[in-house]
Amino acid sequence: MKKFVGTLAALALCILLPTQLWAGDLKIGLMCPLTGKWASEGQDMKNIVSLLVEEANAKGGIDGKQLELVVEDDAGDPRTAALAAQKLASSGVLAVIGTYGSAVTEASQNILDESGLVQIGTGSTSVRLTEKGLPLFFRTCPRDDAQGKAAAAAIVKGGYKAVALLHDNSSYAKGLAEESRAILDKAGVKVIFFDALTPGERDYTAILTKLKAAGPDLIFFTGYYPETGMLLRQKKEMGWDVPMMGGDAANHQDLVKIAGVNAAAGYFFISPPLPQDMDSPAAAAFLKSFKDKYGTVPVSVWAVLAGDAFKAIEAALTAGKTEPEAMAAWLKQLKDLPGLSGDLGFDAKGDRVGDFYRTYTVDAQGVFVLQAK
């Protein structure tokens, strides 16, 4: 009887093993916010990378091996992200894509680095993420100091003289506010207000009242689109018409839904280009495939940058770099790889190289309109 059971077990193993291999010989992890206030970003990240994995497998995979995507929800929350990182670290993935939000990514960094996994952040622009010297960390988005320069240039170009800087105390928003303040000071633009709000609240009239009393000719809120929309709506309800701008975390169409079209009109922000404004052949082909499959285009550029991260990992694996140290060394010499948002390359710190920032204005119909350089 024992012999019979052993034979059955061996037979079952032979049957199951090919299925497991077919499911994915090479596993790639994706950490993204599928729940929480950034869930639409996370869903697009998942859809984009899933589509790219399907396309790669349809072409034969990598060296005859199929790819498998392992997805973990970080809920846009640092504590949940730490758990998601631990799950991915024990799942057999070769590298991890993600995530959105600097503080969320930072909660996963040490876990993935100590597990010996290459991580490519996507919407995590805080300067310190690549100043820690973690050898396996990369990102496809630019840093806050680059964004600070672009923001200050837009403010100077607009002729503003007295700026109120408002952030939300997150790694991203506070870092961008501090970078912008330093550059504006050197440019001779007065920062007459510098403070933080509490994200997630429903009533910002108190902070708006303080802002109004300071008398700025521009509000620069460096936080995320949910709070930006609330500020715009409540500022409109106060009857205060002072201009307001934002950084790349405002680059999401839900901003207009939250604010209302009338309140959002005239708002402007700096950001890497929106998906529909990406004009490379690779981007055009990808956007067509995405629309054919999902019936729409990605909501914002940050999800597209997850696709860029996949392209970088796919290229490294195609070059035979499956070990983390070899993959990281190969990525740090990468230049001009055709990505979805433009050519891809990384410096020695793991930061993406290149100039990506553009200025967008919300028009009277609530559409984000790219401004001329």
C-alpha positions in Angstrom: 0.0 0.0 0.0 2.8 2.4 0.9 4.5 1.6 -2.5 1.2 2.3 -4.2 0.8 5.7 -2.4 4.4 6.6 -3.3 3.7 5.8 -6.9 0.6 8.0 -6.9 2.6 10.9 -5.3 5.3 10.6 -7.9 2.8 10.6 -10.7 1.0 13.6 -9.2 4.3 15.5 -9.1 5.0 14.7 -12.7 1.5 16.0 -13.6 1.8 19.2 -11.5 5.4 20.1 -12.3 4.8 21.1 -15.9 1.8 23.1 -14.9 3.8 25.0 -12.4 6.6 25.7 -14.9 4.1 26.8 -17.5 2.5 29.2 -15.0 5.8 31.1 -14.9 9.5 30.1 -15.0 10.6 33.7 -14.2 8.6 35.5 -11.5 8.5 39.3 -11.3 6.9 41.1 -8.3 4.6 44.1 -8.4 3.7 46.0 -5.3 0.9 48.6 -5.9 -2.1 50.2 -4.1 -5.1 48.2 -5.3 -7.1 49.5 -2.3 -7.1 52.8 -0.5 -7.2 56.3 -1.9 -4.7 55.6 -4.7 -6.5 52.5 -5.9 -7.0 53.8 -9.4 -3.3 54.2 -9.7 -2.7 50.7 -8.5 -5.2 49.2 -10.8 -3.6 50.9 -13.8 -0.2 49.7 -12.6 -1.5 46.1 -12.4 -3.2 46.3 -15.8 -0.2 47.8 -17.6 2.4 45.4 -16.2 0.0 42.4 -16.8 -0.4 43.4 -20.4 3.3 43.7 -20.9 3.8 40.3 -19.3 1.2 38.8 -21.6 2.8 40.4 -24.7 6.3 39.1 -23.7 4.9 35.6 -23.1 3.1 35.6 -26.4 6.5 36.3 -28.1 8.0 33.3 -26.4 9.0 34.8 -23.1 12.7 35.2 -22.3 15.0 32.6 -23.6 12.0 30.2 -23.9 10.9 30.8 -20.3 7.5 32.2 -19.5 7.1 35.2 -17.1 4.7 35.2 -14.1 3.6 38.4 -12.4 3.1 38.2 -8.6 1.0 41.1 -7.3 0.7 42.3 -3.8 -1.6 45.2 -2.6 0.2 47.8 -0.4 -3.0 49.9 0.0 -0.9 53.1 -0.3 0.1 52.5 3.4 3.6 52.1 4.7 2.7 49.3 7.2 0.8 47.3 4.6 3.7 47.9 2.2 6.1 46.3 4.6 3.9 43.2 4.8 3.6 43.2 1.0 7.3 43.4 0.6 7.8 40.5 3.0 5.3 38.4 1.0 7.1 39.2 -2.3 10.5 38.4 -0.8 9.3 34.9 0.1 7.5 34.3 -3.2 10.5 33.5 -5.4 10.4 36.7 -7.5 13.6 37.9 -9.3 12.8 41.6 -8.9 10.1 43.9 -7.6 8.3 46.8 -9.3 6.8 49.5 -7.1 5.4 51.4 -5.6 3.4 54.6 -5.7 4.2 57.1 -2.9 7.6 57.8 -1.4 6.8 56.9 2.2 5.1 53.7 1.0 8.2 52.7 -1.1 10.5 53.6 1.8 8.8 51.2 4.1 9.6 48.4 1.7 13.2 49.4 0.7 15.2 47.7 3.5 13.1 44.6 3.4 13.7 44.0 -0.3 17.3 45.0 -0.2 18.1 42.6 2.7 16.3 39.9 0.7 18.6 40.5 -2.2 16.0 41.8 -4.6 16.3 44.5 -7.2 13.5 47.0 -6.6 12.4 49.7 -9.2 10.2 52.4 -7.7 7.7 54.1 -10.0 6.0 57.1 -8.3 8.4 57.7 -5.5 10.4 60.9 -6.0 11.8 61.6 -2.5 15.5 62.5 -2.8 16.6 60.4 0.1 15.3 57.1 -1.4 18.5 56.9 -3.6 20.8 58.8 -1.2 20.8 55.8 1.2 23.3 53.9 -0.9 21.0 50.8 -1.3 22.7 49.0 -4.2 19.6 47.2 -5.6 17.2 50.2 -5.6 16.2 52.1 -8.7 13.3 54.3 -9.9 11.8 55.2 -13.2 10.5 58.5 -11.9 12.6 61.7 -11.4 13.7 63.0 -8.0 12.1 65.9 -6.0 15.2 68.1 -6.5 14.8 67.9 -10.2 11.1 68.6 -9.7 11.9 71.5 -7.4 14.0 73.1 -10.1 11.2 72.7 -12.6 8.6 74.1 -10.2 10.7 77.1 -9.3 11.3 77.8 -13.0 7.6 77.7 -13.7 6.9 80.1 -10.7 9.6 82.5 -11.9 8.3 82.3 -15.5 4.8 83.1 -14.2 6.1 86.3 -12.5 4.9 85.3 -9.0 6.6 87.2 -6.2 5.0 86.0 -2.9 4.5 82.3 -2.7 2.7 80.2 -0.1 4.2 76.7 0.2 1.9 74.0 1.6 2.7 70.3 2.1 1.3 67.3 3.9 4.3 66.1 5.9 4.8 63.1 3.6 8.3 62.3 2.5 7.4 63.3 -1.1 5.5 66.5 -0.4 7.7 67.9 2.4 10.8 67.1 0.4 9.5 68.9 -2.7 8.4 71.9 -0.6 11.8 72.2 1.0 13.6 71.8 -2.3 11.4 74.4 -3.9 11.8 76.9 -1.0 15.6 76.7 -1.3 15.6 77.4 -5.0 13.0 80.1 -4.8 15.0 81.9 -2.1 18.0 81.9 -4.4 15.8 83.2 -7.3 14.6 86.1 -5.2 11.0 84.9 -4.8 9.6 85.4 -1.3 8.1 82.3 0.4 5.7 84.0 2.8 4.0 80.9 4.1 5.4 77.4 4.8 3.2 74.9 6.7 1.5 71.5 6.4 -2.0 70.2 6.4 -3.2 66.8 7.6 -4.0 64.5 4.6 -7.3 62.7 4.5 -9.4 65.4 6.2 -12.7 66.7 4.6 -12.5 70.4 5.7 -9.5 72.6 4.9 -11.1 75.9 5.5 -9.0 76.6 8.6 -5.7 76.3 6.7 -7.1 78.1 3.7 -8.0 81.0 6.0 -4.5 81.1 7.3 -3.2 81.1 3.8 -5.5 83.9 2.7 -4.3 86.0 5.7 -0.7 85.6 4.5 -1.6 87.3 1.2 0.2 85.2 -1.4 -0.1 85.7 -5.1 0.3 81.9 -5.6 -0.3 78.8 -3.5 2.0 75.9 -4.3 0.6 72.7 -2.6 3.1 69.9 -3.1 0.8 67.1 -1.9 -1.4 64.5 -3.7 -4.5 64.9 -5.9 -7.2 64.0 -3.3 -6.2 66.9 -1.0 -5.5 69.2 -4.0 -9.0 68.7 -5.2 -10.5 69.5 -1.8 -8.4 72.6 -1.5 -9.5 73.8 -4.9 -13.1 73.2 -4.2 -13.1 74.8 -0.7 -11.0 77.8 -2.0 -13.7 78.3 -4.6 -16.4 78.1 -2.0 -14.6 80.8 0.0 -14.6 83.1 -3.1 -10.9 83.3 -3.1 -9.4 83.4 -6.6 -5.7 83.2 -5.9 -3.9 80.9 -8.4 -2.8 77.5 -7.2 -0.2 75.1 -8.6 1.0 71.6 -7.8 3.6 69.0 -8.4 3.4 65.7 -10.2 1.4 64.0 -7.5 -1.5 66.1 -8.7 -1.3 64.5 -12.1 -4.6 62.5 -11.9 -7.9 63.2 -13.5 -9.7 62.4 -10.3 -8.5 65.8 -9.1 -11.1 67.4 -11.3 -13.8 65.1 -10.0 -13.0 66.0 -6.5 -12.7 69.8 -7.1 -15.4 70.2 -9.6 -14.7 71.6 -13.1 -15.2 75.3 -12.2 -12.9 75.1 -9.2 -10.2 73.2 -11.0 -10.1 75.5 -14.1 -6.9 77.5 -14.2 -5.0 75.2 -11.8 -1.6 74.2 -13.1 1.0 71.6 -12.2 4.3 70.3 -13.4 4.7 66.7 -14.2 6.2 64.2 -16.6 4.0 63.9 -19.7 0.5 62.4 -19.5 0.1 59.1 -21.3 -1.8 60.7 -24.2 1.1 63.2 -24.7 3.8 60.5 -24.9 4.7 60.4 -28.6 7.4 57.7 -29.0 6.6 54.8 -31.3 6.8 52.4 -28.3 4.3 54.5 -26.4 1.9 54.7 -29.3 1.9 51.0 -29.8 1.5 50.3 -26.1 -1.4 52.8 -25.7 -3.2 51.2 -28.7 -2.8 47.7 -27.1 -3.9 49.0 -23.7 -7.0 50.7 -25.1 -7.9 47.5 -27.2 -7.7 45.4 -24.0 -9.2 47.7 -21.4 -11.3 50.2 -23.4 -9.5 53.3 -22.1 -6.0 54.7 -21.6 -4.1 54.9 -18.3 -5.3 57.6 -16.0 -1.8 59.1 -15.2 1.9 58.8 -16.0 2.8 57.1 -12.7 1.2 53.8 -13.7 3.0 54.0 -17.0 6.3 54.3 -15.2 5.5 50.8 -13.7 5.5 49.7 -17.3 8.9 51.3 -17.8 10.2 49.4 -14.7 9.0 46.1 -16.3 10.8 47.0 -19.6 14.0 47.6 -17.7 13.7 44.3 -15.8 12.8 42.4 -19.0 15.8 43.8 -20.8 18.1 42.8 -17.9 16.7 39.3 -17.9 17.0 39.1 -21.7 20.7 40.0 -21.2 21.0 37.0 -18.9 21.2 39.0 -15.7 19.1 36.9 -13.3 21.2 37.4 -10.2 20.4 40.6 -8.3 24.0 42.0 -8.2 24.5 41.3 -11.9 21.1 42.8 -12.7 21.8 46.0 -10.7 25.2 46.4 -12.3 23.7 46.0 -15.8 20.9 48.5 -15.1 23.4 51.1 -13.9 25.1 51.1 -17.3 21.8 51.1 -19.2 21.3 54.1 -21.5 18.6 54.9 -24.1 16.5 51.8 -23.7 13.1 52.5 -25.5 10.6 52.8 -22.7 6.9 53.8 -22.7 7.5 57.3 -21.4 10.8 57.8 -23.3 14.3 56.4 -23.3 15.4 54.7 -20.1 18.7 54.8 -18.3 19.9 54.9 -14.7 22.9 56.6 -13.0 25.1 55.0 -10.3 22.6 55.8 -7.6 19.7 54.1 -9.4 18.1 57.4 -10.4 16.6 57.7 -13.9 18.5 60.1 -16.2 16.8 62.6 -18.5 14.5 65.6 -18.4 10.8 64.8 -18.1 9.0 67.8 -16.6 6.3 69.7 -18.4 3.6 72.2 -17.3 -0.1 71.4 -17.6 -3.1 73.7 -17.1 -6.6 72.6 -16.3 -8.9 74.3 -18.9 -12.6 75.3 -18.6 -13.7 71.8 -19.5 -11.5 70.1 -16.8 -9.0 68.8 -19.4 -5.3 68.8 -18.6 -3.6 70.8 -21.4 0.1 70.5 -22.1 1.7 73.9 -22.3 4.5 74.8 -24.7 8.0 74.7 -23.3 
